[in-house]
Amino acid sequence: MGKNWGKWNRKRKVEERTAKVDKKDRRDKGNGNGGGSYNVVPNSNAKFEAYYSLVGLHNSRYDTDSQQFVPCTSDEEKHAERELFMATVSDILPASFRVDRSLDPTIQNTVLEELQQFVGKEIELEVELPRRSAAFGGMKNLLAKPTKCTNDNDVEHPNNEDATTTTTVDDEVPTIVKKTIAPAKPIPFISCNNKILGFQLSVDKRTLRRNKSLEPLHTWLKIQTDCGHVTRQETVSMIPPVVLDVKEGMSVLDMCAAPGSKTCQLLEVVGGLPHHSGKDEYGNLVHAVEPTGYVVANDSDTKRAYMLVTQLRRMNSPSVFVTSCDGRFFPILDDKSVRGTDKEGVFDRVLCDVPCSGDGTMRKNPGIWKHWNQLGSLALHPLQLEIALRGARLTHVGGYLVYSTCSMNPMENESVVAALLRIADGALVLEDPRGRMDGLLARPGWSTWRVLRESSSRTRRARKDLKKKHNAKMQARRKEWEEKEMTGENPAEEQMEDKEEEEMFEISPYDTVPYCPPATWDEDALVERTKSLGFVEYGSYDDVEPEWQQRVRASCFPPTEEEAKTFQLHKCLRSLPQV
């Protein structure tokens, strides 16, 4: 083992050294000035925007007067909602954290008092603008030069698979600017005993880590995190455990637990010591010496399960049990004699934060702009449904099951919930948690949606395959094939197939960088855009071609009018970045 380890270690060092040299060479290559020319992926994807414009992502807005979400009634309102959405997803992702609710009250008060000294007031920062980049919130954000588009016909350049923008800026003198950031914003629904324990900063985690003015706060957060007093977690990630409404002494299953922030949030509630466990023979209160509730944290990936153990170790709680198995086949541990009765089930609460396409996380995963496609959501749909079905089977009668994703796609959200309710046939009821979520702004779920798929000839892989067909090696093989065709050795039908495939892959005039929004939000205009970009829409499952029925399943389609009245999918929570 020692020899193999040494060999692998030397090989790894060589690879790292080579990667560093290559990275330095790419950084030093410029346009003749030795300074800093590099490729930037712009925050734009024509298919992404055209798809979500058609399915209705921008069809509702928040009315500040009524403090409710209302439908957009004009093109101007839809356009303004889209602009707000795009501005938000192009902005920074604010860093957020929460204080452990299971802490001793004295320690908890001390942590909150120290926190107010750092983030309870405005902070003035000196920010050095990143060289070879533009100023944007004190972080390195590389902005592409926009393309002017006024209507559907004003298209300056078509998009291609590797559409990038080259930015070159003189970096001889660093620029220092002063910026005032607002105090930390409290998160109202993260509270305990009338104390708000969740906070959201006005800077991203990169600025928090690198800015010298914020070094005392960053050091304090690291210390408190290592002690288990504070957990750094995204605001939207705190929502599912609160919706689950766990109580002390409950049994909880987290089916897809890694990396563990939600598990820690659940463990703080169920893993705490109860105030008392009963009375002794003399009538005196007997205090508990160990928690009565527990959390089973499961993840199918062994490596992620190890990361989960590392995250949970700082909690130092005996109330957590880590497992690693496929959530679709998590063992059913109840007695067979209770199956079919009101005692059926294993856990009081089950959280299904299932694997998803993650297209709602583009602020921290900018690669989504380049790699997004609709086929990924369709492929994940059956997996998500199977995990949710197993979670429902493991939930006690009268318990709660929470299904959540990081995606905005109805194929991964409402369609899965509707299929789950349809299969349960009355055994599951959708509950609206808004009444106990103070300060949370969430849009209602959709009761109907469109079902689309991308054409197989318009996917990113198809583009790569088409490029390979035109490289030098393939051109030589094609020439050889044409010579054999002249002698009659090869049939001419195959060549016709290639020509048809190339004709099918015509670049859409709407496939531009950046994407040009429609001048009108008329339904026919939006449908024409999606068709031009290679989408195929189905009105029902009967319209799906046989070769696509394994990908576009019957459960992907919206419920009927009668089912929609029964399911009440408007009770679902849709949390979008701009609200």
C-alpha positions as CSV (number, residue, x, y, z in Angstrom):
1,M,0.0,0.0,0.0
2,G,2.9,2.3,0.8
3,K,4.4,2.0,-2.6
4,N,1.1,2.6,-4.4
5,W,0.4,5.6,-2.2
6,G,3.8,7.1,-3.0
7,K,3.4,6.5,-6.7
8,W,0.0,8.1,-6.7
9,N,1.2,11.0,-4.6
10,R,4.1,11.8,-7.0
11,K,1.7,11.5,-9.9
12,R,-0.7,13.9,-8.3
13,K,2.0,16.5,-7.6
14,V,3.1,16.4,-11.2
15,E,-0.5,16.9,-12.3
16,E,-0.9,19.8,-9.9
17,R,2.4,21.4,-11.0
18,T,1.4,21.1,-14.7
19,A,-2.0,22.6,-14.0
20,K,-0.5,25.6,-12.2
21,V,1.9,26.2,-15.1
22,D,-0.9,26.0,-17.7
23,K,-3.1,28.3,-15.6
24,K,-0.3,30.8,-15.4
25,D,0.3,30.6,-19.1
26,R,-3.4,31.2,-19.9
27,R,-3.5,34.1,-17.5
28,D,-0.3,35.7,-18.9
29,K,-1.5,35.4,-22.5
30,G,-3.0,38.7,-23.6
31,N,-3.7,40.7,-26.7
32,G,-0.1,41.8,-27.0
33,N,0.0,43.8,-23.8
34,G,0.9,40.9,-21.4
35,G,-2.1,41.6,-19.3
36,G,-5.1,39.6,-18.8
37,S,-7.3,38.4,-21.6
38,Y,-9.6,35.6,-20.6
39,N,-13.0,34.2,-21.5
40,V,-16.1,35.0,-19.5
41,V,-19.4,33.1,-19.6
42,P,-22.2,35.7,-19.7
43,N,-25.3,35.4,-17.5
44,S,-27.5,34.6,-20.4
45,N,-29.1,31.5,-21.9
46,A,-31.7,31.8,-24.6
47,K,-33.2,28.4,-24.0
48,F,-33.5,29.0,-20.3
49,E,-35.2,32.4,-20.7
50,A,-37.5,31.4,-23.5
51,Y,-38.6,28.3,-21.6
52,Y,-39.4,30.0,-18.4
53,S,-41.0,32.9,-20.2
54,L,-43.4,30.5,-21.9
55,V,-44.2,28.3,-18.8
56,G,-45.1,31.5,-16.8
57,L,-42.3,32.2,-14.4
58,H,-42.8,36.0,-14.9
59,N,-46.6,35.9,-14.9
60,S,-47.0,37.1,-11.2
61,R,-45.6,39.9,-9.1
62,Y,-45.6,41.0,-5.5
63,D,-48.0,43.9,-4.8
64,T,-46.6,46.0,-2.0
65,D,-49.9,47.6,-1.3
66,S,-51.9,44.4,-0.7
67,Q,-48.7,42.5,0.3
68,Q,-49.8,39.6,-1.9
69,F,-48.8,38.1,-5.2
70,V,-51.0,39.1,-8.0
71,P,-51.0,38.2,-11.7
72,C,-49.2,40.4,-14.2
73,T,-51.9,41.9,-16.4
74,S,-49.8,43.7,-19.1
75,D,-46.6,43.2,-21.1
76,E,-45.0,46.0,-19.2
77,E,-45.5,44.3,-15.8
78,K,-44.2,40.9,-17.2
79,H,-41.2,42.7,-18.7
80,A,-40.5,44.5,-15.3
81,E,-40.8,41.2,-13.5
82,R,-38.3,39.6,-15.9
83,E,-35.9,42.5,-15.5
84,L,-36.1,42.2,-11.7
85,F,-35.5,38.4,-11.9
86,M,-32.5,38.8,-14.1
87,A,-31.0,41.6,-12.0
88,T,-31.4,39.5,-8.9
89,V,-29.8,36.4,-10.3
90,S,-26.9,38.5,-11.6
91,D,-26.3,40.0,-8.2
92,I,-24.3,38.5,-5.4
93,L,-25.6,35.7,-3.2
94,P,-25.7,37.2,0.4
95,A,-23.9,35.3,3.1
96,S,-26.3,34.1,5.9
97,F,-26.0,32.2,9.1
98,R,-28.0,31.2,12.1
99,V,-27.4,30.8,15.8
100,D,-27.9,27.4,17.4
101,R,-31.3,27.3,19.1
102,S,-30.3,24.5,21.4
103,L,-27.6,26.5,23.1
104,D,-27.7,27.3,26.8
105,P,-29.6,30.6,27.1
106,T,-26.6,32.3,28.7
107,I,-24.3,31.3,25.8
108,Q,-27.0,32.1,23.3
109,N,-27.5,35.7,24.6
110,T,-23.7,36.3,24.7
111,V,-23.4,35.2,21.0
112,L,-26.3,37.5,20.0
113,E,-24.8,40.4,21.9
114,E,-21.4,39.9,20.3
115,L,-23.1,39.6,16.9
116,Q,-24.8,42.9,17.2
117,Q,-21.4,44.6,17.7
118,F,-20.3,43.4,14.3
119,V,-23.4,43.6,12.1
120,G,-25.9,45.7,14.1
121,K,-24.9,48.9,12.3
122,E,-23.7,50.1,8.9
123,I,-20.1,49.1,8.0
124,E,-17.9,51.2,5.7
125,L,-15.5,49.0,3.6
126,E,-12.5,49.9,1.5
127,V,-12.8,47.6,-1.5
128,E,-10.1,47.1,-4.0
129,L,-11.7,46.5,-7.4
130,P,-10.5,43.2,-8.9
131,R,-8.1,43.8,-11.7
132,R,-9.2,42.9,-15.2
133,S,-12.8,43.0,-14.0
134,A,-15.6,45.4,-13.3
135,A,-16.9,46.7,-10.0
136,F,-19.8,44.7,-8.7
137,G,-20.5,44.5,-5.0
138,G,-16.8,44.2,-4.0
139,M,-16.6,40.7,-5.6
140,K,-15.0,39.5,-8.8
141,N,-17.8,39.7,-11.3
142,L,-16.8,39.7,-15.0
143,L,-19.4,41.5,-17.0
144,A,-19.9,41.0,-20.7
145,K,-20.5,43.9,-23.0
146,P,-24.2,43.9,-23.8
147,T,-25.7,43.5,-27.2
148,K,-28.3,46.1,-28.2
149,C,-31.6,44.5,-29.1
150,T,-34.8,46.4,-29.5
151,N,-37.2,43.8,-30.9
152,D,-37.3,40.2,-32.2
153,N,-35.7,41.1,-35.6
154,D,-32.7,43.1,-34.2
155,V,-30.3,40.3,-33.6
156,E,-26.7,41.3,-33.9
157,H,-25.0,37.9,-33.6
158,P,-26.1,34.3,-33.2
159,N,-25.1,32.2,-30.2
160,N,-23.0,29.1,-30.4
161,E,-22.0,26.4,-28.0
162,D,-18.9,28.1,-26.7
163,A,-20.2,31.7,-26.8
164,T,-17.9,33.7,-24.6
165,T,-16.8,37.3,-24.2
166,T,-13.2,38.5,-24.1
167,T,-12.5,41.3,-21.6
168,T,-9.2,43.1,-21.4
169,V,-8.7,45.9,-18.8
170,D,-5.5,47.6,-17.8
171,D,-4.4,46.4,-14.4
172,E,-1.4,48.6,-13.7
173,V,-3.0,50.6,-10.9
174,P,-5.5,49.1,-8.4
175,T,-8.6,51.1,-7.7
176,I,-9.8,51.5,-4.1
177,V,-13.4,52.5,-3.5
178,K,-15.4,53.0,-0.3
179,K,-18.6,51.1,0.1
180,T,-21.2,51.2,3.0
181,I,-23.0,48.0,3.6
182,A,-26.3,47.8,5.5
183,P,-26.7,46.0,8.9
184,A,-27.4,42.3,8.9
185,K,-31.0,41.6,8.0
186,P,-32.8,39.3,10.4
187,I,-34.6,36.3,9.1
188,P,-38.0,36.3,11.0
189,F,-38.9,32.7,10.5
190,I,-35.7,31.5,12.1
191,S,-36.5,32.2,15.7
192,C,-37.0,30.5,19.1
193,N,-38.6,31.9,22.3
194,N,-39.2,35.3,20.6
195,K,-35.5,35.6,19.6
196,I,-34.5,35.9,16.0
197,L,-31.6,33.6,15.4
198,G,-31.2,33.8,11.6
199,F,-29.3,36.7,9.9
200,Q,-28.4,37.6,6.3
201,L,-25.5,39.9,5.5
202,S,-25.2,42.4,2.7
203,V,-22.1,40.9,1.3
204,D,-21.2,37.6,-0.3
205,K,-19.1,35.0,1.4
206,R,-16.1,35.8,-0.9
207,T,-16.1,39.4,0.2
208,L,-16.5,38.4,3.8
209,R,-13.5,36.1,3.5
210,R,-11.1,38.4,1.6
211,N,-11.9,42.0,2.7
212,K,-9.6,43.2,5.4
213,S,-12.3,45.5,6.9
214,L,-14.5,42.4,7.6
215,E,-11.6,40.3,9.0
216,P,-12.8,40.6,12.7
217,L,-16.3,39.4,11.7
218,H,-14.9,36.6,9.6
219,T,-12.7,35.5,12.4
220,W,-15.5,35.6,14.9
221,L,-17.8,33.5,12.6
222,K,-15.0,30.9,12.1
223,I,-14.6,30.6,15.9
224,Q,-18.3,30.3,16.6
225,T,-18.8,27.9,13.7
226,D,-16.0,25.6,15.0
227,C,-17.6,25.7,18.5
228,G,-21.0,24.7,17.0
229,H,-22.6,28.0,18.2
230,V,-23.2,29.3,14.6
231,T,-24.0,27.5,11.3
232,R,-23.3,29.3,8.0
233,Q,-26.2,28.3,5.8
234,E,-28.0,29.9,2.8
235,T,-31.3,31.6,3.6
236,V,-33.4,29.5,1.2
237,S,-31.8,26.3,2.7
238,M,-33.3,27.2,6.1
239,I,-36.9,27.0,4.8
240,P,-37.5,23.2,4.5
241,P,-36.6,22.3,8.1
242,V,-38.9,25.1,9.4
243,V,-41.7,23.9,7.1
244,L,-41.2,20.4,8.5
245,D,-42.3,21.7,12.0
246,V,-40.2,19.3,14.1
247,K,-40.7,19.1,17.9
248,E,-38.6,17.8,20.7
249,G,-38.6,14.0,21.0
250,M,-39.6,13.3,17.4
251,S,-38.0,10.8,15.0
252,V,-36.9,12.5,11.8
253,L,-35.5,11.1,8.6
254,D,-33.4,13.3,6.2
255,M,-33.4,11.1,3.0
256,C,-30.8,13.2,1.1
257,A,-28.9,14.8,3.9
258,A,-25.4,15.9,2.6
259,P,-23.8,18.3,3.0
260,G,-25.7,18.5,6.4
261,S,-26.8,22.1,7.0
262,K,-30.5,21.1,7.1
263,T,-29.7,18.1,9.2
264,C,-27.9,20.3,11.8
265,Q,-31.0,22.6,11.8
266,L,-33.3,19.6,12.5
267,L,-30.9,18.2,15.1
268,E,-30.9,21.4,17.1
269,V,-34.6,20.9,17.8
270,V,-35.1,17.1,18.2
271,G,-31.6,16.6,19.7
272,G,-32.0,19.0,22.6
273,L,-32.7,17.9,26.2
274,P,-36.4,18.2,27.1
275,H,-37.3,20.3,30.1
276,H,-38.3,17.3,32.1
277,S,-39.1,13.6,31.4
278,G,-41.6,12.9,34.1
279,K,-41.9,12.6,37.8
280,D,-40.4,10.2,40.3
281,E,-42.3,8.2,42.9
282,Y,-42.3,11.3,45.2
283,G,-43.8,13.6,42.6
284,N,-40.6,15.5,41.9
285,L,-39.7,16.5,38.3
286,V,-36.9,14.3,36.9
287,H,-34.7,16.0,34.4
288,A,-33.6,14.0,31.3
289,V,-30.0,13.1,31.0
290,E,-30.2,12.4,27.2
291,P,-32.3,13.5,24.3
292,T,-35.5,11.5,23.5
293,G,-35.6,12.4,19.8
294,Y,-33.3,11.5,17.0
295,V,-32.4,12.2,13.3
296,V,-31.4,9.6,10.7
297,A,-29.3,11.4,8.1
298,N,-29.0,9.4,4.9
299,D,-27.2,10.0,1.6
300,S,-26.7,7.7,-1.3
301,D,-23.1,8.9,-2.1
302,T,-20.6,7.5,0.3
303,K,-18.2,10.4,-0.1
304,R,-20.9,12.9,0.6
305,A,-21.9,10.9,3.6
306,Y,-18.4,11.3,5.0
307,M,-18.7,15.0,4.5
308,L,-22.0,14.8,6.3
309,V,-20.2,13.2,9.3
310,T,-17.6,15.9,9.4
311,Q,-20.4,18.6,9.4
312,L,-22.3,16.8,12.2
313,R,-19.2,16.2,14.4
314,R,-19.1,19.7,15.6
315,M,-22.7,19.3,16.9
316,N,-21.5,16.7,19.3
317,S,-24.9,15.2,19.6
318,P,-25.7,11.5,20.3
319,S,-29.1,11.9,18.6
320,V,-27.9,11.5,15.0
321,F,-27.4,8.3,13.0
322,V,-25.7,8.5,9.5
323,T,-26.6,6.0,6.8
324,S,-25.6,5.6,3.2
325,C,-28.1,3.9,0.9
326,D,-30.3,4.8,-2.1
327,G,-33.2,6.8,-0.8
328,R,-35.6,4.9,-3.2
329,F,-34.8,1.7,-1.3
330,F,-34.5,2.9,2.2
331,P,-35.5,-0.1,4.4
332,I,-39.0,-0.1,5.9
333,L,-38.5,-0.9,9.5
334,D,-42.0,-1.0,10.9
335,D,-43.8,-4.2,12.0
336,K,-45.8,-5.9,9.3
337,S,-48.7,-6.3,11.7
338,V,-49.2,-2.5,11.8
339,R,-49.2,-2.0,8.1
340,G,-52.5,-0.7,6.8
341,T,-53.4,0.7,10.3
342,D,-53.1,4.1,11.9
343,K,-49.8,3.0,13.4
344,E,-48.1,2.5,10.1
345,G,-44.9,4.3,9.4
346,V,-41.4,4.7,11.0
347,F,-40.7,8.4,11.4
348,D,-42.7,11.4,12.6
349,R,-41.1,13.7,10.1
350,V,-39.4,13.0,6.7
351,L,-37.5,15.5,4.7
352,C,-37.0,14.8,0.9
353,D,-34.5,17.4,-0.4
354,V,-34.1,15.4,-3.6
355,P,-31.4,15.7,-6.2
356,C,-32.4,18.2,-8.8
357,S,-31.1,20.2,-11.8
358,G,-30.4,23.2,-9.5
359,D,-31.3,25.9,-11.9
360,G,-32.4,28.1,-9.0
361,T,-28.8,28.3,-7.8
362,M,-27.2,30.1,-10.7
363,R,-25.9,32.9,-8.4
364,K,-23.5,30.5,-6.8
365,N,-23.2,28.1,-9.8
366,P,-22.8,30.3,-12.8
367,G,-22.0,27.3,-15.0
368,I,-25.8,26.7,-15.1
369,W,-26.1,29.5,-17.6
370,K,-24.0,27.6,-20.1
371,H,-25.1,24.0,-19.4
372,W,-28.8,24.3,-18.7
373,N,-31.2,22.1,-20.7
374,Q,-34.7,20.9,-20.2
375,L,-33.9,17.2,-20.7
376,G,-32.1,17.1,-17.3
377,S,-35.3,17.9,-15.5
378,L,-37.2,15.3,-17.4
379,A,-34.6,12.7,-16.5
380,L,-34.6,13.5,-12.8
381,H,-38.4,13.5,-12.5
382,P,-38.9,9.7,-12.0
383,L,-36.0,9.6,-9.5
384,Q,-37.5,12.4,-7.5
385,L,-40.9,10.8,-7.5
386,E,-39.6,7.4,-6.3
387,I,-37.7,9.0,-3.4
388,A,-40.8,11.0,-2.4
389,L,-42.9,7.8,-2.5
390,R,-40.5,6.0,-0.3
391,G,-40.5,8.9,2.1
392,A,-44.3,8.9,2.3
393,R,-44.2,5.2,3.0
394,L,-41.8,5.8,5.9
395,T,-43.9,8.6,7.5
396,H,-46.2,7.9,10.4
397,V,-49.9,8.4,10.0
398,G,-50.4,12.0,11.0
399,G,-46.8,12.9,10.3
400,Y,-45.3,15.4,7.9
401,L,-43.4,14.9,4.7
402,V,-41.6,17.8,3.1
403,Y,-40.5,17.6,-0.6
404,S,-38.1,20.3,-1.7
405,T,-35.7,21.1,-4.6
406,C,-33.3,23.9,-5.7
407,S,-35.0,24.1,-9.1
408,M,-37.7,26.3,-10.5
409,N,-38.9,23.8,-13.1
410,P,-42.4,22.4,-12.7
411,M,-41.2,19.1,-14.0
412,E,-39.3,18.7,-10.7
413,N,-41.8,20.4,-8.4
414,E,-45.5,20.6,-8.9
415,S,-45.6,17.6,-11.3
416,V,-43.9,15.4,-8.6
417,V,-46.2,16.6,-5.9
418,A,-49.3,16.0,-8.1
419,A,-48.1,12.5,-9.0
420,L,-47.5,11.8,-5.4
421,L,-51.0,12.9,-4.4
422,R,-52.5,10.9,-7.3
423,I,-50.8,7.7,-6.3
424,A,-51.6,8.2,-2.6
425,D,-55.3,8.5,-3.5
426,G,-56.4,10.4,-0.5
427,A,-53.8,9.0,2.0
428,L,-51.7,12.3,1.6
429,V,-53.1,15.8,2.1
430,L,-51.2,19.0,1.0
431,E,-50.9,21.5,3.9
432,D,-50.2,25.2,3.6
433,P,-47.4,26.2,6.1
434,R,-47.6,30.0,5.4
435,G,-49.4,30.6,8.7
436,R,-46.4,29.6,10.8
437,M,-43.7,31.1,8.5
438,D,-43.6,34.7,9.7
439,G,-41.7,37.0,7.2
440,L,-41.5,34.4,4.4
441,L,-42.6,35.6,0.9
442,A,-43.4,32.6,-1.2
443,R,-45.5,32.5,-4.4
444,P,-48.3,30.0,-4.7
445,G,-47.7,26.7,-6.5
446,W,-48.9,26.1,-10.1
447,S,-52.0,24.1,-10.8
448,T,-51.2,23.8,-14.5
449,W,-48.1,24.0,-16.7
450,R,-46.7,23.3,-20.1
451,V,-44.7,20.1,-20.9
452,L,-41.8,20.6,-23.3
453,R,-38.7,18.8,-24.3
454,E,-35.6,19.7,-26.2
455,S,-35.0,18.2,-29.6
456,S,-32.3,15.6,-29.5
457,S,-30.5,17.4,-32.4
458,R,-30.4,20.7,-30.5
459,T,-28.8,19.6,-27.3
460,R,-25.3,20.6,-26.2
461,R,-24.0,17.0,-26.9
462,A,-25.4,17.2,-30.4
463,R,-23.6,20.4,-31.0
464,K,-20.3,18.8,-30.0
465,D,-21.0,15.8,-32.2
466,L,-21.7,18.1,-35.2
467,K,-18.4,19.9,-34.5
468,K,-16.6,16.6,-34.6
469,K,-18.1,15.8,-38.0
470,H,-16.4,18.9,-39.5
471,N,-12.9,18.6,-38.0
472,A,-9.9,17.7,-40.2
473,K,-10.0,14.0,-39.4
474,M,-13.6,13.5,-40.1
475,Q,-13.4,15.6,-43.3
476,A,-10.7,13.2,-44.5
477,R,-12.9,10.2,-43.7
478,R,-15.8,11.9,-45.4
479,K,-13.7,12.5,-48.5
480,E,-12.7,8.8,-48.5
481,W,-16.3,7.8,-48.1
482,E,-17.4,10.0,-51.1
483,E,-14.7,8.4,-53.3
484,K,-16.1,5.0,-52.4
485,E,-19.6,6.3,-53.1
486,M,-18.5,7.2,-56.6
487,T,-17.5,3.6,-57.2
488,G,-20.8,2.3,-55.7
489,E,-19.3,0.8,-52.6
490,N,-21.4,3.0,-50.2
491,P,-25.0,3.9,-50.6
492,A,-26.0,7.5,-50.9
493,E,-28.8,7.3,-48.2
494,E,-26.4,7.9,-45.3
495,Q,-25.1,11.1,-46.8
496,M,-28.7,12.3,-47.0
497,E,-29.2,11.6,-43.3
498,D,-26.2,13.8,-42.5
499,K,-27.5,16.6,-44.6
500,E,-30.9,16.4,-43.0
501,E,-29.3,16.5,-39.6
502,E,-27.3,19.6,-40.5
503,E,-30.5,21.3,-41.8
504,M,-32.3,20.5,-38.6
505,F,-29.5,22.2,-36.7
506,E,-30.0,25.7,-38.0
507,I,-29.1,28.3,-35.5
508,S,-32.2,30.1,-34.2
509,P,-32.3,33.9,-34.6
510,Y,-33.3,34.2,-31.0
511,D,-30.2,32.3,-29.8
512,T,-28.2,35.4,-28.9
513,V,-25.8,36.5,-26.2
514,P,-27.2,38.2,-24.3
515,Y,-30.8,37.0,-24.8
516,C,-33.1,39.6,-26.3
517,P,-36.5,39.6,-24.5
518,P,-39.7,39.6,-26.6
519,A,-41.2,42.9,-27.6
520,T,-44.6,41.4,-26.8
521,W,-45.6,38.6,-24.4
522,D,-48.2,37.2,-26.7
523,E,-48.5,33.4,-26.3
524,D,-48.1,32.7,-30.0
525,A,-44.9,34.8,-30.1
526,L,-43.5,32.9,-27.1
527,V,-44.4,29.5,-28.6
528,E,-42.7,30.5,-31.8
529,R,-39.5,31.4,-29.9
530,T,-39.4,28.0,-28.1
531,K,-40.0,26.1,-31.3
532,S,-37.2,28.1,-33.1
533,L,-34.9,27.2,-30.2
534,G,-35.6,23.5,-30.6
535,F,-38.3,22.8,-28.1
536,V,-41.2,20.4,-28.7
537,E,-44.4,20.9,-26.7
538,Y,-47.0,18.2,-25.9
539,G,-50.6,18.8,-25.0
540,S,-51.1,15.3,-23.5
541,Y,-49.2,12.1,-22.9
542,D,-50.9,10.6,-26.0
543,D,-49.0,13.1,-28.2
544,V,-45.6,11.9,-27.0
545,E,-43.7,9.8,-29.5
546,P,-43.1,6.2,-28.5
547,E,-39.4,6.6,-28.4
548,W,-39.8,9.6,-26.0
549,Q,-42.3,8.0,-23.6
550,Q,-39.6,6.7,-21.3
551,R,-38.3,10.3,-20.9
552,V,-41.6,12.3,-21.0
553,R,-43.8,10.4,-18.7
554,A,-47.5,10.6,-17.9
555,S,-46.7,11.9,-14.4
556,C,-45.1,15.0,-16.0
557,F,-48.4,16.4,-17.2
558,P,-50.6,18.7,-15.1
559,P,-53.7,17.3,-13.3
560,T,-57.2,17.5,-14.6
561,E,-59.6,20.1,-13.4
562,E,-61.1,17.7,-10.9
563,E,-57.7,16.6,-9.6
564,A,-56.6,20.2,-9.4
565,K,-59.5,21.1,-7.1
566,T,-58.6,18.1,-4.9
567,F,-54.8,18.5,-4.9
568,Q,-54.8,22.3,-4.2
569,L,-51.3,22.7,-5.5
570,H,-51.5,26.5,-4.8
571,K,-50.5,25.5,-1.2
572,C,-47.0,24.7,-2.4
573,L,-44.3,27.3,-1.8
574,R,-42.4,28.8,-4.7
575,S,-39.4,30.8,-3.4
576,L,-37.8,32.8,-6.3
577,P,-34.5,34.8,-6.0
578,Q,-36.1,38.2,-6.4
579,V,-38.5,37.9,-3.4
